[in-house]
Amino acid sequence: MTIIVADTTCGLPRDMLAQRGIPLVPQVVMFGEESFHDDKDLDTALFLQKLKASKSLPKTAAPEPPLYYPIFEEAKKKGESVVIVAPTSKASGTVRSAQVAAQEFPDVDIRVVDSQTISCNLASLVLVADNMAKDGKSADEIVATLEDMIPRGRIYFLVDTLEYLAKGGRIGGAKRLVAELLEIKPILQIKNGQVEPFEQQRTKKRALARLVEVAVENCKGGASAHLCVLQVEAEADAQALVAELKSKIDVPHIPIYELPPAIVVHAGPRAMGIGFFV
């Protein structure tokens, strides 16, 4: 059997991961001199409290390579392969960290997959990989399926405030001020593994309606679409978005995944969006 490894940027509920037996590796969040692992030390609710009280933007870091060692030791004992489904290398050092860790276990079959995405689409890839592993598929088959899905992934999301993008240097202060005065809601996308602008709408209501339009235009529906919604502090809006999507696209289930701290650092509270595979 193949062990599938996730990290906290996927946003999958921890109880689900525990039930499935999927090892979870944390990201690191730093408030000043304090460092936290966001699997046990810091969940999203506590992180948001600290974020809103902080005068400066916290920093994030990839998992330390030794965090992977117990997983690799277990695989070595059982003679199993390992597939690490990692967040995009263009926004996180997780791929590199996993690769460095793998070098310490040259006799274990370890594959590090750069998903070129984050959040809910990363969650979908982890679940696909784990389902295949539980069905007895080989590491080669699992990696081939993921590599086929990755370029077909689409994520579109909007932020409630530009404050955190400005603090993180993603936009200038003047641009933030003008956008907020005009009530402009930018829609962003994950493209080629990194965050890029998609388009702008004048209100949040219109931006959410546009997310539905984009999904209807591009998502074929069916189980293979893996349509999902991401949110943080926007549960009611996310539920409404799911209902709207279900009324227009034929999919069996649309899960809602909470954004983890390492992503909320940049997106800020009340961010939300959609992910799917074309």
N, C-alpha and C positions, 0 to 999 in steps of 0.2 A: 504493500500500500504506500501511497505518497502522502506525506504530511504537507498540508497547505498552511502557510504562515501569513497572518494579516498584521497590520499595525493600526494604530488608533485613527489615522486619517481617513479610514474607510467609513467610520461612523456606525458600523454595525453594533447593535446592542451587545453589551458584554455577556448577558445571560444567554443570548443566542449562540455566541461564540463558544461559551463554556459548554453548552449542551451539545454542540457539534464537535467539541474537542479541537477547535482551531486555536493554536497558540496566538496570543496577541502581544505585540511588541509596542511599547509606548514611545511617543514623541517627548521631547523635553521642552518645557516652557519656563522662561526665566523672567522673574520680576526683580530687577536690580541684581543683588547678590544671591537671591533665593532661586533655587532650581527645583522644578517639580516634574515627575513623570506623570503623564496625563492618563494613565490607566488606573492607578490607585491613589496617588497623592492629590489629584486635581481632576474633578469631573467638570462638565460644561457649566453646571449651575454655580459651583464655587468659583470657577474661572471668571464667569461673568461678573460676579460680585467684586472680585479683585480688579478686573479690567476697568470697571466703571469708577472705582476708587483711585485708580492709578493715574498720576499726572503724565507719565510717559508710557509709550507703547512697550509691552513686554517683547522679548525676543524668543525665537524658537530654534531648536536644534534637532538634528536627526538622532535616532537611538544610538547609544554607544554600542560598538561591535560586540562587547561581551554579553549584552542582553540576548544575543542569538545563541550563545554557546550551549545553554541547557537544552535547547531544541535540537541542536545538531548532535549533542551527546546522545540524546534519546534516539534519534534517527540512526546513529552509528550502532547502538546496542541492538536495535531491531532490524538493521539492514534495510532501512527504508530510504526512499528518495525524499527530497524537500523541494517544494516550489514556494518561493517568497513572492507574493503579489504586492509590489511596492508602489507608492505614489510617484508621480512624474519626477524624473531626475532634474527637470528644469525648474522645479519649485522646492525640491527637498533633497537633502543629502542621504536619504534612506537607502537608495539603491547602492550608493558607494559604501555606506556603512555595512550593509549586508554582504557586499562583495568582499570587503576587508575581513569580516568575520568568517566567511566561507574559506578563505585562504588558510585558516588554522585547522581546517578539516579536509585535507586533500583526498582522503579515502572515502568521503561521503558524497553522494550524488546530490549536489545542491544547485538549483536553478534560481536565478534572481531575475524576475520579470519586471521591466520598466513599463508600468501600465499607461504612462503618458496622461494620467488623469488623477483625480482626487475624489473624495466624498462618495456620493451615491453610486456613481459608475464604478468606482473602485470596489465598493461593496458588492455590486453585481458580479464583477469579475471574480472576487473571492468566493462567492457562493457557487458560481458555475464551476470553478476549479475544485471546490470541496465536494460538490455533487459527483463530479467525474471521478475524484479520488475514491469516494465511497462506493462507486460502481465498479471499482477495480481497474480504471483506466491508468495507463502508464504515465510517467512524468513527461515523456515525449508527446503523448497525445494531449495531455492537459496544456502544455506550453503551446502546442500548435493551435489549439482552439483559442487560447487567450490572444495569441499573436494575430489570429484572424479577426477577433472582435475589437481589439484595441483601436485600429484606425477607423472603425465604424462608430466609435463612441462620440456622443455629443452632450455637452453640459452648457446650459444657459442659466444665469442667475443674476439677481439684482440685490443691491445693498440698500439698507434703509437710510443710511447716512454716509456721507463721503469722509467723515471725520477720521476714520481709521486708515483709509487709503491715503489721506493727506499726511497723517502722522507717520505712516510707513514709507513716505516719499514716492508713492505711486502716482499722485497728482499734486499739483501746486496749490498753495493756500488760496490764491486768487481764483483759480478755476473752481475750487470747492465752493467759495463764497457765491460766485455767479450762478453756479448750478443750483445751489440751495435757494437762492433768491428767486430763481425761475421755476423752482419745483421740478427740476430735471431729474429723472430717475434713469441712470445709465444701466443698460443690460450688458453684462459681461459674458464671456464664453471661455471655455478651455479649448484652445486651438493649438495644435502641434505641441502639446504638453505644457503650455503656459497660458496665463490669463491675458486675454486681449479684449478690447472693446468690441461689442457687437452693434448696438445702436442705442439711441436715447429716446425716452418717452417723457411726456410732460407731467404725468402723475403716476403714483404707485398703482392705482386701479388700472390705468392703461398699460403699464408695464406688465402687470400680471396677466391681463388679457392677451398681451403680445406673446407671453410665454406659451399660452395655450395655442395661439395661432401657429407658432413655430413648431410645436409638437405635432399638431394636426397636419401641417405641411410636410413634415419630414419623418415622422414616426409611423412605420407601417402597421404597428399593432401586433398582436399575437404574443405568445410567451417569449419568443426570442428577442423582442424589443427591449425587455427588462426596463420598462418605463418606471422611473422613481422620482421622488420629490425630496429635496433637501431643505432644511430650515433650522433656525435657531431663534428661540423666543418668538416664534411665529406659528404656533401650532394650529390656531384657528384658521389663519389664512392658508396654511398648508392643507388642512382638511378640505377647505372650500376649493382649493386648486385641484385636489385629487378628485373631488366630485365632478368638477367641470371637465377634467380630462377623461374620466370614465364615461361621461355622457357623449363624448365625441370620438374616442379611440377604443377599439376593441382589444382590451388587455385583461387578463384574468385577475391581476393583482397589482396595485400601485403602492409600494411601501413608502413610508416617510422616514428619512434618516436625519438624526440631529447632527449638526456640524460640530466637530470636536474642537477643543481649544486651539490647536495649532493652525486651524483654518480661520476660526473666529477672530484671532489676532488681527487679521487683515480685512476680513469681511465685515466685522462688527456685529452687534446685536441686530436681530430681526431681519437678517439676510435670508433669502430663500431662492429656490430655483428648481430646475428639472434636469433629469439626465435620461438618456435612452441610447439605443444602438440602432443605426439605420440598416 
